[in-house]
Amino acid sequence: MVKVISLSNEAYERLKSIKRDKSFSEVVVSLINESKIKNKDVMKFAGAFKDKKKWDDVKKIIEEDRKNARMREVKF
């Protein structure tokens, strides 16, 4: 079954730029599958810091890294 959808010009151009030899449908399905995989990967970290001591240790490391970080100057 075929459905007609509307896309903004920007969305169309982005899909067109990554489609290569695939159909638009194949590109959309592929992007949705990639998105689902990425979202599931995040869930494996749920509850990782139930132990407050571990979380406190990680926070200390993060805070120390932030103190030691230096901003770089970027010229355009």
N, CA, C and O atoms as a GROMACS GRO file, in nm:
protein
  304
    1MET      N    1   0.085  -0.117   0.000
    1MET     CA    2   0.000   0.000   0.000
    1MET      C    3   0.089   0.124   0.000
    1MET      O    4   0.189   0.128   0.072
    2VAL      N    5   0.056   0.221  -0.077
    2VAL     CA    6   0.132   0.345  -0.088
    2VAL      C    7   0.054   0.458  -0.024
    2VAL      O    8  -0.067   0.470  -0.044
    3LYS      N    9   0.124   0.540   0.053
    3LYS     CA   10   0.066   0.658   0.116
    3LYS      C   11   0.140   0.781   0.066
    3LYS      O   12   0.261   0.776   0.041
    4VAL      N   13   0.069   0.889   0.052
    4VAL     CA   14   0.130   1.015   0.012
    4VAL      C   15   0.152   1.098   0.137
    4VAL      O   16   0.061   1.116   0.218
    5ILE      N   17   0.274   1.150   0.154
    5ILE     CA   18   0.305   1.236   0.267
    5ILE      C   19   0.363   1.367   0.217
    5ILE      O   20   0.412   1.374   0.104
    6SER      N   21   0.358   1.469   0.299
    6SER     CA   22   0.417   1.599   0.264
    6SER      C   23   0.540   1.621   0.350
    6SER      O   24   0.541   1.591   0.470
    7LEU      N   25   0.643   1.674   0.289
    7LEU     CA   26   0.767   1.707   0.359
    7LEU      C   27   0.803   1.852   0.330
    7LEU      O   28   0.771   1.905   0.224
    8SER      N   29   0.869   1.914   0.426
    8SER     CA   30   0.923   2.047   0.399
    8SER      C   31   1.034   2.032   0.295
    8SER      O   32   1.087   1.922   0.276
    9ASN      N   33   1.069   2.141   0.231
    9ASN     CA   34   1.178   2.136   0.134
    9ASN      C   35   1.307   2.091   0.200
    9ASN      O   36   1.384   2.015   0.141
   10GLU      N   37   1.329   2.137   0.323
   10GLU     CA   38   1.451   2.098   0.395
   10GLU      C   39   1.454   1.948   0.421
   10GLU      O   40   1.556   1.883   0.398
   11ALA      N   41   1.342   1.892   0.467
   11ALA     CA   42   1.336   1.748   0.494
   11ALA      C   43   1.357   1.668   0.365
   11ALA      O   44   1.429   1.569   0.364
   12TYR      N   45   1.295   1.712   0.259
   12TYR     CA   46   1.310   1.644   0.130
   12TYR      C   47   1.456   1.645   0.085
   12TYR      O   48   1.509   1.542   0.043
   13GLU      N   49   1.520   1.761   0.092
   13GLU     CA   50   1.659   1.772   0.047
   13GLU      C   51   1.752   1.687   0.132
   13GLU      O   52   1.846   1.626   0.080
   14ARG      N   53   1.727   1.681   0.263
   14ARG     CA   54   1.811   1.598   0.349
   14ARG      C   55   1.794   1.450   0.316
   14ARG      O   56   1.893   1.376   0.307
   15LEU      N   57   1.671   1.406   0.298
   15LEU     CA   58   1.648   1.266   0.260
   15LEU      C   59   1.712   1.236   0.125
   15LEU      O   60   1.776   1.133   0.106
   16LYS      N   61   1.693   1.328   0.032
   16LYS     CA   62   1.747   1.310  -0.103
   16LYS      C   63   1.900   1.299  -0.099
   16LYS      O   64   1.958   1.223  -0.176
   17SER      N   65   1.964   1.374  -0.009
   17SER     CA   66   2.110   1.374  -0.004
   17SER      C   67   2.168   1.243   0.052
   17SER      O   68   2.283   1.210   0.024
   18ILE      N   69   2.089   1.169   0.130
   18ILE     CA   70   2.141   1.043   0.185
   18ILE      C   71   2.084   0.920   0.116
   18ILE      O   72   2.124   0.808   0.147
   19LYS      N   73   1.993   0.938   0.024
   19LYS     CA   74   1.924   0.825  -0.036
   19LYS      C   75   2.009   0.743  -0.132
   19LYS      O   76   1.995   0.621  -0.135
   20ARG      N   77   2.094   0.804  -0.208
   20ARG     CA   78   2.180   0.737  -0.307
   20ARG      C   79   2.099   0.641  -0.394
   20ARG      O   80   2.011   0.685  -0.468
   21ASP      N   81   2.126   0.510  -0.386
   21ASP     CA   82   2.055   0.415  -0.472
   21ASP      C   83   1.934   0.352  -0.404
   21ASP      O   84   1.875   0.259  -0.457
   22LYS      N   85   1.897   0.403  -0.286
   22LYS     CA   86   1.781   0.351  -0.213
   22LYS      C   87   1.656   0.431  -0.249
   22LYS      O   88   1.665   0.542  -0.301
   23SER      N   89   1.542   0.373  -0.220
   23SER     CA   90   1.418   0.447  -0.235
   23SER      C   91   1.399   0.535  -0.112
   23SER      O   92   1.463   0.512  -0.009
   24PHE      N   93   1.312   0.634  -0.122
   24PHE     CA   94   1.284   0.718  -0.006
   24PHE      C   95   1.228   0.633   0.108
   24PHE      O   96   1.261   0.656   0.224
   25SER      N   97   1.145   0.536   0.076
   25SER     CA   98   1.088   0.448   0.179
   25SER      C   99   1.197   0.372   0.253
   25SER      O  100   1.193   0.360   0.375
   26GLU      N  101   1.294   0.321   0.180
   26GLU     CA  102   1.404   0.247   0.242
   26GLU      C  103   1.486   0.337   0.335
   26GLU      O  104   1.530   0.294   0.442
   27VAL      N  105   1.507   0.462   0.293
   27VAL     CA  106   1.583   0.556   0.375
   27VAL      C  107   1.507   0.586   0.504
   27VAL      O  108   1.567   0.587   0.612
   28VAL      N  109   1.377   0.611   0.495
   28VAL     CA  110   1.297   0.642   0.613
   28VAL      C  111   1.297   0.524   0.709
   28VAL      O  112   1.317   0.543   0.829
   29VAL      N  113   1.274   0.404   0.660
   29VAL     CA  114   1.273   0.285   0.745
   29VAL      C  115   1.410   0.267   0.811
   29VAL      O  116   1.416   0.235   0.930
   30SER      N  117   1.518   0.286   0.738
   30SER     CA  118   1.652   0.273   0.791
   30SER      C  119   1.677   0.374   0.903
   30SER      O  120   1.733   0.340   1.007
   31LEU      N  121   1.637   0.498   0.882
   31LEU     CA  122   1.655   0.602   0.984
   31LEU      C  123   1.574   0.571   1.110
   31LEU      O  124   1.622   0.594   1.221
   32ILE      N  125   1.454   0.521   1.094
   32ILE     CA  126   1.371   0.486   1.209
   32ILE      C  127   1.435   0.371   1.286
   32ILE      O  128   1.440   0.374   1.408
   33ASN      N  129   1.484   0.271   1.215
   33ASN     CA  130   1.549   0.157   1.281
   33ASN      C  131   1.673   0.202   1.358
   33ASN      O  132   1.695   0.157   1.471
   34GLU      N  133   1.753   0.290   1.299
   34GLU     CA  134   1.872   0.342   1.367
   34GLU      C  135   1.833   0.417   1.493
   34GLU      O  136   1.898   0.405   1.596
   35SER      N  137   1.726   0.495   1.484
   35SER     CA  138   1.679   0.572   1.600
   35SER      C  139   1.635   0.480   1.712
   35SER      O  140   1.665   0.506   1.829
   36LYS      N  141   1.566   0.373   1.679
   36LYS     CA  142   1.520   0.277   1.780
   36LYS      C  143   1.639   0.210   1.848
   36LYS      O  144   1.637   0.188   1.969
   37ILE      N  145   1.740   0.176   1.771
   37ILE     CA  146   1.859   0.111   1.826
   37ILE      C  147   1.929   0.206   1.923
   37ILE      O  148   1.969   0.164   2.032
   38LYS      N  149   1.944   0.331   1.884
   38LYS     CA  150   2.011   0.428   1.971
   38LYS      C  151   1.933   0.447   2.100
   38LYS      O  152   1.993   0.454   2.208
   39ASN      N  153   1.801   0.455   2.092
   39ASN     CA  154   1.720   0.474   2.212
   39ASN      C  155   1.729   0.354   2.305
   39ASN      O  156   1.730   0.371   2.427
   40LYS      N  157   1.736   0.234   2.251
   40LYS     CA  158   1.747   0.115   2.335
   40LYS      C  159   1.883   0.110   2.403
   40LYS      O  160   1.892   0.065   2.518
   41ASP      N  161   1.988   0.154   2.336
   41ASP     CA  162   2.121   0.152   2.395
   41ASP      C  163   2.126   0.236   2.522
   41ASP      O  164   2.194   0.198   2.618
   42VAL      N  165   2.057   0.346   2.525
   42VAL     CA  166   2.057   0.432   2.642
   42VAL      C  167   1.994   0.361   2.762
   42VAL      O  168   2.038   0.382   2.875
   43MET      N  169   1.896   0.280   2.739
   43MET     CA  170   1.825   0.214   2.848
   43MET      C  171   1.913   0.116   2.926
   43MET      O  172   1.881   0.083   3.040
   44LYS      N  173   2.020   0.069   2.867
   44LYS     CA  174   2.105  -0.024   2.939
   44LYS      C  175   2.176   0.043   3.057
   44LYS      O  176   2.230  -0.025   3.144
   45PHE      N  177   2.175   0.176   3.060
   45PHE     CA  178   2.238   0.248   3.170
   45PHE      C  179   2.140   0.285   3.281
   45PHE      O  180   2.180   0.340   3.383
   46ALA      N  181   2.013   0.255   3.262
   46ALA     CA  182   1.914   0.287   3.363
   46ALA      C  183   1.950   0.218   3.494
   46ALA      O  184   1.974   0.097   3.497
   47GLY      N  185   1.953   0.295   3.602
   47GLY     CA  186   1.983   0.239   3.733
   47GLY      C  187   2.130   0.212   3.757
   47GLY      O  188   2.166   0.147   3.856
   48ALA      N  189   2.217   0.260   3.670
   48ALA     CA  190   2.359   0.231   3.682
   48ALA      C  191   2.420   0.290   3.810
   48ALA      O  192   2.520   0.238   3.860
   49PHE      N  193   2.361   0.397   3.861
   49PHE     CA  194   2.417   0.462   3.979
   49PHE      C  195   2.323   0.454   4.098
   49PHE      O  196   2.300   0.553   4.167
   50LYS      N  197   2.269   0.336   4.121
   50LYS     CA  198   2.185   0.315   4.239
   50LYS      C  199   2.268   0.332   4.366
   50LYS      O  200   2.220   0.380   4.468
   51ASP      N  201   2.394   0.291   4.357
   51ASP     CA  202   2.487   0.302   4.469
   51ASP      C  203   2.535   0.447   4.477
   51ASP      O  204   2.608   0.494   4.390
   52LYS      N  205   2.494   0.518   4.583
   52LYS     CA  206   2.527   0.660   4.597
   52LYS      C  207   2.677   0.684   4.600
   52LYS      O  208   2.724   0.785   4.547
   53LYS      N  209   2.754   0.596   4.660
   53LYS     CA  210   2.898   0.615   4.667
   53LYS      C  211   2.960   0.616   4.527
   53LYS      O  212   3.047   0.698   4.497
   54LYS      N  213   2.917   0.524   4.442
   54LYS     CA  214   2.969   0.521   4.305
   54LYS      C  215   2.938   0.653   4.234
   54LYS      O  216   3.024   0.709   4.166
   55TRP      N  217   2.815   0.701   4.250
   55TRP     CA  218   2.774   0.826   4.185
   55TRP      C  219   2.858   0.942   4.238
   55TRP      O  220   2.900   1.028   4.160
   56ASP      N  221   2.881   0.946   4.369
   56ASP     CA  222   2.963   1.053   4.427
   56ASP      C  223   3.104   1.049   4.370
   56ASP      O  224   3.163   1.154   4.343
   57ASP      N  225   3.159   0.929   4.351
   57ASP     CA  226   3.293   0.916   4.292
   57ASP      C  227   3.295   0.968   4.149
   57ASP      O  228   3.389   1.038   4.110
   58VAL      N  229   3.194   0.936   4.072
   58VAL     CA  230   3.186   0.982   3.933
   58VAL      C  231   3.172   1.134   3.930
   58VAL      O  232   3.236   1.200   3.848
   59LYS      N  233   3.088   1.190   4.017
   59LYS     CA  234   3.072   1.335   4.022
   59LYS      C  235   3.203   1.405   4.053
   59LYS      O  236   3.233   1.509   3.994
   60LYS      N  237   3.282   1.349   4.145
   60LYS     CA  238   3.411   1.408   4.178
   60LYS      C  239   3.503   1.411   4.056
   60LYS      O  240   3.571   1.510   4.030
   61ILE      N  241   3.504   1.302   3.982
   61ILE     CA  242   3.588   1.294   3.862
   61ILE      C  243   3.543   1.397   3.759
   61ILE      O  244   3.626   1.466   3.699
   62ILE      N  245   3.413   1.408   3.739
   62ILE     CA  246   3.359   1.505   3.643
   62ILE      C  247   3.394   1.647   3.685
   62ILE      O  248   3.440   1.727   3.604
   63GLU      N  249   3.374   1.678   3.813
   63GLU     CA  250   3.405   1.812   3.862
   63GLU      C  251   3.553   1.844   3.846
   63GLU      O  252   3.588   1.956   3.809
   64GLU      N  253   3.639   1.748   3.874
   64GLU     CA  254   3.783   1.768   3.859
   64GLU      C  255   3.820   1.792   3.713
   64GLU      O  256   3.901   1.879   3.682
   65ASP      N  257   3.761   1.713   3.623
   65ASP     CA  258   3.786   1.732   3.480
   65ASP      C  259   3.742   1.869   3.434
   65ASP      O  260   3.811   1.933   3.354
   66ARG      N  261   3.629   1.915   3.482
   66ARG     CA  262   3.579   2.047   3.444
   66ARG      C  263   3.671   2.158   3.492
   66ARG      O  264   3.694   2.257   3.422
   67LYS      N  265   3.725   2.142   3.614
   67LYS     CA  266   3.819   2.242   3.666
   67LYS      C  267   3.945   2.249   3.581
   67LYS      O  268   3.999   2.357   3.557
   68ASN      N  269   3.990   2.134   3.535
   68ASN     CA  270   4.116   2.127   3.460
   68ASN      C  271   4.099   2.158   3.311
   68ASN      O  272   4.198   2.175   3.240
   69ALA      N  273   3.977   2.164   3.264
   69ALA     CA  274   3.953   2.189   3.122
   69ALA      C  275   3.988   2.333   3.086
   69ALA      O  276   3.966   2.425   3.165
   70ARG      N  277   4.042   2.350   2.969
   70ARG     CA  278   4.075   2.485   2.922
   70ARG      C  279   3.996   2.511   2.795
   70ARG      O  280   3.980   2.424   2.710
   71MET      N  281   3.947   2.632   2.785
   71MET     CA  282   3.873   2.671   2.665
   71MET      C  283   3.973   2.699   2.554
   71MET      O  284   4.078   2.760   2.575
   72ARG      N  285   3.938   2.653   2.436
   72ARG     CA  286   4.022   2.682   2.320
   72ARG      C  287   3.962   2.797   2.243
   72ARG      O  288   3.840   2.810   2.236
   73GLU      N  289   4.045   2.878   2.188
   73GLU     CA  290   3.997   2.989   2.107
   73GLU      C  291   3.976   2.938   1.965
   73GLU      O  292   4.063   2.874   1.907
   74VAL      N  293   3.859   2.967   1.912
   74VAL     CA  294   3.826   2.926   1.777
   74VAL      C  295   3.809   3.049   1.691
   74VAL      O  296   3.732   3.139   1.724
   75LYS      N  297   3.882   3.054   1.582
   75LYS     CA  298   3.873   3.169   1.491
   75LYS      C  299   3.798   3.127   1.365
   75LYS      O  300   3.824   3.021   1.309
   76PHE      N  301   3.708   3.210   1.324
   76PHE     CA  302   3.630   3.182   1.203
   76PHE      C  303   3.675   3.272   1.091
   76PHE      O  304   3.621   3.264   0.980
   0.00000   0.00000   0.00000
